[in-house]
């Protein structure tokens, strides 16, 4: 089966990879995907390559079983089931980022809620989910989402949240577009750094109220083009 793919979406996925690497959210690992707006049963994801090296030729089209649909000799990421199963369970989600964002890791291993500490992270106002892989398969695991069963378990943990922390692994963030997914991933890491700093000050922390967080999220998402254009300008000469 061959699926028609909008070249603009391919470019956005490449840019998303390059930007997240440039911003330090992704390193040699992690990935970003985008659901096809004309075929919601399919999504774009890079072949198995480091985010900072992804090109247009690396972008693959997959279905919700995690299978590549267009003929290619390239192989996809082992953890493609993160994307396929979340898209299956969340029709509102159009883009997903999976990262090993370093400052987020302590929250997953302690069960501490990642809460919005400033206006740029209002999308965290509804709370964050926590995925414990041992609940799905016991202790005999490598923490990777390597099959459909684990993808389903992760998607179930995510529920209706924007972010699910993955104990000892990282985080997965969902969004209505590539631009918003990149924005949320960057500011989740930034929020984690600030929250860790505040937690070490031995004083009460005033987090954003749920209404403040929602209002900040709406305002920020109306301004994302400003940040996106800046980030695109920083990596545009790298896109092939």
Secondary structure by P-SEA (a helix, b strand, c coil): cbbbbcaaaaaaaaaaaaaaaaaccccccccccccccccccbbbbbccccccccccccbbbbcccccccccccccccccccccaaaaaacccccbbbbcccccaaaaaaaccccccccccccccccbbbbbccccccccccccccccaaaaaaaaaaacccccccccccccccccccaaaaaaaaaaaaaaaaaaaaaaacccccccccaaaaaaaaaaaaacaaaaaaaaaaacccccc
